[in-house]
Structure formats: C-alpha cells, structure tokens
C-alpha cells in the first residue's frame, strides 16, 4: 500500500502531495474503499418521489458534516431504483461545485453528481477521510481543468491521493477536528437563537414599543389605534417618509443623466472619498468603507450632489434591494452610487439608529417588496421610497428601542466574530494535523 516517496530531512519525506512524516503514506482513493456514483430514478414517475428517504444532491452538502436529511425525498419504490449508501458513507460532489463533502448518518441515496466512498474501516477512519478530502479537494479542481461545468469522473476520482497516517493517529486527528466542529456548531446554534430572539424583539418593539416601566405594550394594558400599518400605540404617529425626510436629505449620486460627471473606472483612485454601493453594505448593516473604491477630492468637487456623512442610514434600492446599513460615527464624508440612497435624519424628530432598525424591519421590508413589484426592474426609485410609511414613536422611546436592538446586534456580532475565529483555528488545525506538521498523541506510546 502507498506510493513512491523520496527521503528528504528530519524524519520527513517528499510525496505526491507534500512533505509527510516518517510512518505516513499516501494512498489512492480507490484503494480506501468502494467508490460508487449515485443515480436518479426517472423523474417522470411520480410514485418514486415525495416519500421519507433522503435523496441527496450537491445542495445538501457543504454546510454541515453529518447528513440526516435532504431537500428531496424518495419513496420506498423510488429508493429501490437507486444505489443505496449505508450510514457513515462519505459523499463528495464531483460535478459542478467540486469537493463539497458530507457523511451520511442513515441509509440514503444520491444523484449522479456525487461520488460516495464506503470506507474500509481497517485502512481509513471515515471521519479522517472526510476532513482530508476537504483539505485536498484542490486536486479535483486541477484535474477538472477549465471546463464550463467542472467534472471529475469516477475513474479520475479514484486516482486522487490523500495522506494516510497509521490508523490510531487517524482516529485522534478526527477526534480533535470533530471537537472543533462541535464548538463551531454550538456557536452557530447560539447565533441562530440570538437572531430569533432579536427578530421577536423587532416585531414587538417596532409595533408596540416599551412603556416607562420597561414592559412591551399590549392592547390589554395600553390604548392602541388604527394606522396605515396596522394597530399602533396611542401617542405614536405613522407618517410617509417624505414627511420626515425632505428632498435635500434623501440623496443618491448621479443617476446617469450627467454624462461625464458619472464616475468611470478611470476616475477612481487609491485615495479620496469612499464610493459606496450596495455591495459595500453587509447583512449585519456594517458599511465596509475600507473595501470601497475612492474618488479623488478634485473629482468630487465637480459633482452636484452632497456627501454622505457619519450617522447616515444607507438603503440599497437597486440590485440587492432592502439591505440597510449605517455609517459609523467618525467616518469621513463619502459618496453613494446609483444603487444606494442615504437618509439623514432630523435628530430632533427621528433617531438615526431607530431609523436604521425600522428600515430593517419586516414592516418596512414588506413595503419595499410591494413597491418593487410595480417596477420593471429590481429597484425601488427614490420617488417611491418617499411614499412609504414609517412608524414614529416619541423620540425618547425611539432611543430606548434603538438601544435594545443595537445591544442585540452587538451580541450577535460578538458571537459571529468568535465563530469566525474558531473557523480560522480549525483551518489551521486541518493544515497542521492532516499533513503531519503537528503530530498527535494516540496513547499507544504510553
């Protein structure tokens, strides 16, 4: 078993893949177990589908290690038409997006875009194999070349290599990486829980508010009234955006009618004012100024529009419609592209952080979707934005609501940063452990 190697130095040897420790080998995938390509029952026969047996496609792989279920299901009759895979089989996408991997945790079937490896347990630990395929999947991209639809057929897949330490070391490496995955998974579940809590808070706070005692209002304890956006507390207002933000406050850069004054690629520089488009607003509402292209000061001085400022709320109204960001305090003045609008509040009437959270709410986003359906393009023009409604509590309550929702966002972002750190640590662990750069104790040495 193994491939040819050449001795180099300090107990390491050169192999087809990389330098590996003495005692490790490299092995072709075809020697590590049975490799079987999935198949699809005839889709025209409805009786084959909509049962309770997972029918795995590439869309089911990549986000999680263990696969218990799939988007599509087969009936018992349909399952009889497939190649069946037992629990602990390793599934690898070999057509399209190459190298997405998952481990089956029940008997299931896959389509023909997936090669499944039923590992020989006396040679390779299936969890070790899962992690090693993830690290060395670049081989698949190399052999697939520049095809329009990348394909690695079963024969080619069988001739790819992975490093293979002794079985006890494989088990220990898999245990360490599995522990890292479990921590990442727990953090992801916590993030999902916090997001769910925040979604409930948004619904309650932005439609019912919080009273002086810190309690969510209800119609059993407080007076409510009808409004264009449903029932709201007495003392709240529901107004159109145009009544809150006049035309000098809602702005976008040139709409293309100013000819030479609309920025071209040659107008940008490495210094100057950031030029913000929809792609620079992330899903958490952070405006990524550091990644935005720059417009030189002398160019900006020619433009007939104002500049965005710290505290402005930014709405993506074209392409990625509905994404909302807020310019952090302390940022320099900036420009916005035709895909975005910025809102600058009158702080005596409207808190900018309340505005930020309200524009992200389901109440406002539904209005955007309704307006977008009336246009011929995926956009919400400024003229239409001005006609949308906003729920407006008293200013002091706006600030309390904004503080609660911002604190919820901060907690989510903290956990996301921790998860991202864990992912980086795991990436480094995989590189070190799966190449033998860092060795692990298996207990056999004692």
N, C-alpha and C positions, 0 to 999 in steps of 0.2 A: 504494500500500500504506500502511496506517496509519489512525489515527483522528484526529478533530479534537482540537487542543490549543490551549491559551491560554498565551501568554508570561507569565512572572512576573518572576524576578530572577536575577542572577548566572549566567546560562547555563543555568538550569533552566526547565522548562515544566510546567504542570499537565496531567495526562492523566486518562483514566477511572480509572486505578489509583492513581497517586501522582505526586509530582514526579519528573521524569526529566531527565537531561542533554540538552543540545542534541545532535542526531545520533542520538538514540534515538527509537523509535516505540513504539506499542502495536499489537498485531495480534490479530485473532480467531483462535482455534484452528483454525477451519475453513479458514483461508487458509494454514495452515502445513504441510498435508499431508493425506493421506487418513485419515478417521476411520471406523473400522469396528467395529461391535458384534459381540462373539463370539456363538456359538450352541452348543447342547448336542445331540449326537447322541442318538437315542432310547435311554434307559437300559434299556428292556426288551430291547433286542437286545444280548446279552452279548458277541457277536463284535466289537462296536465298542470294547470296553474291555480293559484289562489288557495292553496292548502296551507299547511303549517310547517313545511320542511324548508329551511333556508336554501335559497338558490343564489350563490354569491357571485357578484360581479366586481370589477375594479372600484366601483363607487362605494363598496362596503369595506374596503381595505385602506389602511394608511393612518387612520385617526386613533385606532386602538389596537392593542396587542391581541387580545382574545376575541374571537368571533363566535358569538352565540346566536346571532340572528342576521338577517339580510333584508334589504329593501323589498326584494321579490321572493315569492314563496312558490313551492311546488306542491302538488297533491301527491298522494301515495302512488297514484298511477303515473304521474309525470316523473316521480323520483325513480321509478323502475326503468325509465328511458335514459338515465344518466349513469355516469361513472361516480360511484359513491366514495366518500372520503371519511375515514374514522376520526374520532377526537384526536387532537394533538398532531394533526397534519399541518404542514407549513405551506400556505398558499402565497404565490408570488405572481404579480401581474407581468406578463411578457408581451403584451400588445398595447400600444398607446402610451400611457404613463407607466414607464417601466419601473419595476422594483418596489412597488407597494406590497407590503407583507402583512400577513395575519396568521394566527394559529387557531384552527378550528377547535371548539370546545364541545361539539356534539357532531353526530353524523350529519353530513350535508352534501351538497353538490355545488359545482361552479360552472361558469360558462367557459368558452374556449379561449378567452383572453388570459386565463390563469393556468399556470403550471403548478401542480401540487406535489409536494415531496412528502412521502411517508417514510420517515427516517428509520434506519436500522439502529435500534437503541444500543446495541453492543458496540457501535462505532461512533455515533454522534448523538449528543443531547439535543433534542428538538428545540429547546429554548435557546441554547447556544447557537444552533443553526439559524434561528430567527434573527438574532442580533447580528450575526456575521453576514448574513445576506443583506441586511440593512446597511452595514458599513461598506461592503464591497460591491454594491449594486452598480457602481460606475462601470464595471466590466460589461454589464448589459448594454449600457449606453454606447460603449466603444464598439461592440460587435454589431449593434443595430445600425451604426453609422448615421447618415443624414437622410434616412427615408422620411417621406411625408408622414406616414404612420409608422413609428418605430415598432419593429417586430423582432423578437428573439424566439426562434422555433425550439421545439423540444430537444432536438439534436444538439443545437448550439448551446442551449441552456445546460444540458448535461455535461458539456465540456468546460464549463466555467470552474474556477478554483475557489476554495476557501482555506484559510489556515486551520490546522487541526492539532490542538494540544492533546495530551493524554486525557482520557475521559473524566477522571476526578477533577482535573483543572477546568474542563468544560463546565462541569456541574457548578463549581464555585463561581466562575465568571458569570454564568447565567443567574445564579442567586444574587450576586451583587447588583447586576443590571436590573434584575426584576425588582429588587428593593428600591432602586432609584425610580423605576416606573411607578411603583405603588405610591411613593411620596408625591410624584408629579400628578398622579391620578387623584389622590386625596385633595391636593391643592386645586386641581381643576374642578372637583366637585364642590369645594368651598366657594370658589369663584361663581359657579353656577347658582349656588344657594344665595350668595350675596346679590347677584343680579336679579334673582327672583324677588328677594326682599325689596330691592330698590324699585323694581317695576311696580310692586304693590304700593310702595310709598308715593311714587309719582302719581299714580291714579288717585290715591286718597288726598294727597296734599294739594294737587293742582286742580282738583274739582271740589273739594270740601274744606281744605285748609286746616289750620290748627288754632285752637282758641287760646285765650290768655292763660289757661291752666295747663296748656301743652297737650290737649287731647284733640284727636281728629273729630271734626264736627260730624253730626248726623242729623237727619230730619226729625229724629225722635227727641233730640236735645237742643236743636237750634232752628231758627227760621231760615227757610230756603225760598228761592223764587225761580220762575222760568226765565230762560235766556236762549239766544240762538244756538248755544252749545249745550243745552240741557239745563238741569237744575243746578243752581249755584247759591252759596250763602247770601243772605241779605247783607248789604253793605259792599258787596263785590260788584264790579262792572264787567260787562262783556262789550268790547269795542273792536272796530275794524283797525287793522294795522295802520291804515292811512291816518286815522285819528290820533294815533300815538307817535308815529314817526313820519315827519313830513318829507317831501321830496329831496330836501337838502341833507337828509340823514340816511336814507336808503340809497346806496350807490353801487355801481359796478364800473369797471373800466370801460374803455371804448367798446361799442357794440359792432365794430367793423365798418361803420359809416364815416370814419375819419381818415380813411386811406392810409397815408404814410405814417400817421400817428399811432396806428395799431402795432404793437411790438412784433417784430420778426425775429427769427433765430439770431441773426447777426447783431441785433440791438442789445442782446444780453451780455452780461459781464460777470466777473467773479466778485465784484464789489458793487455796492449801491443798495437800493431799496428792494427787499424781497418781493417777488411777484407770486402771489398765492392763487392757486387754482384748486378745484375740488379735490384733486389727488393729494393735496397737502393737508387735508383735514382727515384725521384718523377716526376710527369708530368710537373712541373714547372722548372725542371732542377736542383733542390736542391739535393745535395748528403747528405744523412742522416747519418752522421758519428756517431751521438750519439746512434743510434739504431743498429749499425753494431757489429757483434761479434769481438773479439780481438784475435790476435795471439801473444804469448809471444816473447820477443826480441830474446831469445836464439833459438827459433824455426825459426824465420825469418832469422837469420844469416846463416842457412843451405841452404836457397833457392838460386837457380841460376838465379834469375831474379831481376831486380831493383825494387825500390819502387815508387809508385805514390806520387806526390808532389802537394803542393798548386798551383792552376792555371791550373793543368792538366784538359783536357776535356775527359770525360768518355762516351763511347758508349756501350750501351747494344747490343751485337751482337748475343745473344742466348736467346731463350725463348721470352722475351719482346723486340724484335728486333726494334732498331731505337730510343729508349729512350736515350736522351742526357743529361748529367749533367756536371757541372764544379765544381772542388774542390775549395772551398772558400779560399781566402787569409788568411794565418795564421794557417791553419790546419796542423797537424803533418803528417809525411810520412805515407803512408798506402799501403795495398796490394789490388789487384783486383782479383776476381775469374775468372773461365773459361768462365763465361757468359758475361764478360766485357773486353773492350780494353781501355787503356788510351793513349791519344795523348798529347805529349808535344811539344810545338811549338818552332821554332827558332824565337825569338821575333824581330829579325832584318828583318824578311820577312813576318811573319804571326802573327797577333794579336790573342791571345788565346780567347778573348771574341768574336771576329769576327768569329773564327773557331766554337765556341760554337753555335752561331746563324746560321751560314751556315749549320752546320750538322743537325739542326732542320728544315731547310727549305724544302719546297716541292721539290725543285730541287734536293737536295741530297737524301731525303727520297724515291723519286721515283727510284733512282739508287739502293738503298738498296733493295727495293721490287723486282726489276728486277733481282738482283743477287740471292736473296733468292729463287726465283722461279727455279733457276738452281740447287739448292741443294736438298738433300733427307731429310734434317731436317730443322727445323725452326731456321736457323742461317745464319750468314754471316762471313765466316772464314777471318782471318787477310789477307791471301794471296789475297783474292778477294777485301777486303777493299782497299788495296793498289792500285788497278787498277781503282778505281772510280775517277771521276773528281771533281775538285773544281774550283770555280770562284775566281780569285785573283785580287782585285783592288790594287792600290798603298797603302802602309802601312798607310799613313796619312788618306786616305779615309776609309780604314778598321776600323780605330779607331773611326772616326766620325759615321760610320754606327753602330758600336757596341754600342756607347754611346746612340744613339737614341733608338735602340731596347732594350737595358738594362733599359733605363728610362721607356719605355712602359711596360716592365716586372714588374718593381718596382711598377708602378701604379696599375697594375692588382693584384699583390700580396698584396698591401695595402688594396684594396677593398675586396679581399678574406679573409684577416685577420679580417676585420670589419664584414663581413658576418658571419664568424665563431664565432666571439664574440657575435653577435646577436643570433645565433643559441643556444649558451650556455645560454644566458639570457632567451630566450624563454623556454628552457628546465627547467630552474629553476622556471620560472613563472608557467609552467604547473604543476610542482610538488607542488608548494605552493598553487596555486589557486584551483586546482582540488581536493585537499584533505582538503581544508578549513583552512590550516595553516595560510594563509593570506586571510582575508576577504575583500570584495569589497563593496563600497557604491553603492546602487541601486537608490538612490534619493527618495525612499519611506520613509526614516527616517525623511526627512525634514518636 
